[in-house]
């Protein structure tokens, strides 16, 4: 009984501390921030299409918390592997065109999530390639700018 008496004040303090933590309004719309993320996404596509790799890198928050899932590769990529893969992939193709279909952007305070179907086309050698992928990009606001911290692309298999 004596031990329980000592635990009650501790439990009360813990509950009070948890209850007082401010949280973002998860139902807020954030129209300005959603529009900013949509603009950043358009600029990412433009930088990729133009093979402006330095500009493209600037839209990413590369570091130990950056992650990416891409294509057929089952493993999660870190910042170094993701950056290298993007550069190598873009350097090996021509006439890239990208579009985000069915784009939905949700903002949760300093975090934004964009989900869309990526419709993209390019030339590889003499082949014209057209593909679609389900895409998710997670953004964080870093010093007033929205930066990508996670990307996930799953290619949609074409029907025969």
C-alpha positions as CSV (number, residue, x, y, z in Angstrom):
1,X,0.0,0.0,0.0
2,X,2.9,2.3,0.8
3,X,4.4,1.8,-2.6
4,X,1.1,2.6,-4.3
5,X,1.0,5.9,-2.4
6,X,4.3,6.9,-3.8
7,X,3.4,5.9,-7.4
8,X,0.2,7.9,-7.5
9,X,1.8,11.4,-7.5
10,X,4.3,10.2,-10.2
11,X,1.5,8.9,-12.4
12,X,-0.5,12.1,-12.0
13,X,2.6,14.2,-13.0
14,X,3.1,12.0,-16.1
15,X,-0.5,12.3,-17.2
16,X,-0.5,16.0,-16.6
17,X,2.7,16.3,-18.7
18,X,1.2,14.3,-21.5
19,X,-2.0,16.2,-21.5
20,X,-0.2,19.6,-21.8
21,X,1.9,18.7,-24.9
22,X,0.7,21.0,-27.7
23,X,-0.4,19.2,-30.9
24,X,-1.1,20.4,-34.4
25,X,-4.7,20.6,-35.5
26,X,-4.8,17.5,-37.6
27,X,-8.0,18.6,-39.3
28,X,-6.7,22.1,-40.3
29,X,-6.6,22.7,-44.0
30,X,-3.3,24.8,-44.4
31,X,-4.1,26.0,-47.9
32,X,-1.0,28.2,-48.3
33,X,1.3,25.4,-47.2
34,X,-0.4,22.9,-49.5
35,X,0.1,25.3,-52.4
36,X,3.7,25.8,-51.5
37,X,4.3,22.0,-51.5
38,X,2.5,21.7,-54.9
39,X,4.9,24.4,-56.2
40,X,7.9,22.6,-54.8
41,X,6.8,19.4,-56.4
42,X,6.4,21.1,-59.8
43,X,9.9,22.6,-59.4
44,X,11.3,19.1,-58.5
45,X,9.8,17.8,-61.8
46,X,11.2,20.7,-63.8
47,X,14.7,20.2,-62.3
48,X,14.6,16.5,-63.0
49,X,13.4,17.1,-66.6
50,X,16.2,19.6,-67.2
51,X,18.8,17.4,-65.4
52,X,19.6,20.3,-63.1
53,X,21.0,18.0,-60.4
54,X,22.3,20.7,-58.1
55,X,18.8,22.3,-58.0
56,X,17.2,18.9,-57.6
57,X,19.4,18.1,-54.6
58,X,18.4,21.4,-53.0
59,X,14.8,20.2,-52.7
60,X,15.9,17.2,-50.6
61,X,16.7,17.2,-46.9
62,X,19.6,14.7,-47.4
63,X,21.0,13.4,-44.2
64,X,20.7,10.6,-41.7
65,X,16.8,10.9,-41.5
66,X,16.3,10.8,-45.3
67,X,14.8,7.6,-46.8
68,X,13.5,6.3,-50.1
69,X,11.8,3.2,-51.5
70,X,12.0,3.1,-55.3
71,X,11.2,0.8,-58.2
72,X,11.8,-2.9,-57.9
73,X,14.5,-2.5,-55.2
74,X,13.1,-4.0,-52.0
75,X,15.6,-2.3,-49.6
76,X,15.2,1.1,-48.2
77,X,17.7,3.6,-49.5
78,X,19.6,6.1,-47.4
79,X,20.4,9.7,-48.6
80,X,23.6,8.7,-50.3
81,X,22.1,5.8,-52.3
82,X,19.0,7.7,-53.2
83,X,21.0,10.7,-54.5
84,X,23.4,8.5,-56.5
85,X,20.5,6.5,-58.0
86,X,18.6,9.7,-59.0
87,X,21.7,11.2,-60.6
88,X,22.6,8.0,-62.5
89,X,19.1,7.4,-63.6
90,X,18.6,10.9,-64.9
91,X,22.0,11.0,-66.7
92,X,21.1,7.8,-68.6
93,X,17.8,9.0,-70.1
94,X,16.6,11.8,-72.4
95,X,13.4,13.8,-73.0
96,X,12.0,13.1,-69.6
97,X,8.4,14.4,-69.0
98,X,6.7,14.0,-65.6
99,X,3.2,14.7,-64.3
100,X,1.5,14.2,-61.0
101,X,-2.0,12.9,-61.6
102,X,-4.6,12.7,-58.8
103,X,-2.4,14.8,-56.5
104,X,-3.4,15.1,-52.9
105,X,-1.4,17.2,-50.4
106,X,-2.0,17.0,-46.7
107,X,-0.3,19.3,-44.2
108,X,0.2,18.5,-40.5
109,X,1.9,21.6,-39.1
110,X,5.5,21.4,-40.2
111,X,5.0,18.1,-42.1
112,X,3.4,17.6,-45.5
113,X,2.5,14.4,-47.4
114,X,1.9,14.4,-51.1
115,X,0.4,11.4,-52.7
116,X,-0.2,11.0,-56.5
117,X,0.2,8.8,-59.5
118,X,3.4,9.8,-61.3
119,X,2.9,9.6,-65.1
120,X,6.3,9.8,-66.7
121,X,7.9,9.3,-70.1
122,X,11.5,9.3,-71.4
123,X,13.8,8.0,-74.0
124,X,16.4,5.4,-73.2
125,X,18.6,4.8,-76.2
126,X,16.1,4.4,-79.1
127,X,13.3,3.2,-76.9
128,X,10.4,5.4,-75.8
129,X,9.4,4.4,-72.3
130,X,6.0,5.3,-70.7
131,X,5.3,4.4,-67.0
132,X,3.1,5.2,-64.1
133,X,4.0,4.8,-60.4
134,X,2.1,5.3,-57.2
135,X,4.1,8.0,-55.3
136,X,4.3,9.4,-51.8
137,X,6.6,12.2,-50.8
138,X,7.0,13.4,-47.3
139,X,8.1,17.0,-46.8
140,X,9.3,18.9,-43.7
141,X,9.5,22.7,-43.3
142,X,13.2,23.5,-42.8
143,X,14.1,27.1,-42.3
144,X,11.0,28.2,-44.1
145,X,11.4,25.9,-47.1
146,X,9.6,22.6,-47.8
147,X,12.2,19.8,-48.2
148,X,11.7,16.1,-49.1
149,X,12.6,13.7,-46.3
150,X,11.1,10.5,-47.8
151,X,10.1,9.3,-51.2
152,X,8.3,6.1,-52.1
153,X,7.6,5.0,-55.7
154,X,5.8,1.8,-56.7
155,X,5.7,1.2,-60.4
156,X,2.2,0.3,-61.7
157,X,2.5,-2.8,-63.8
158,X,0.9,-2.5,-67.3
159,X,-1.8,-4.9,-68.2
160,X,-0.8,-7.2,-71.1
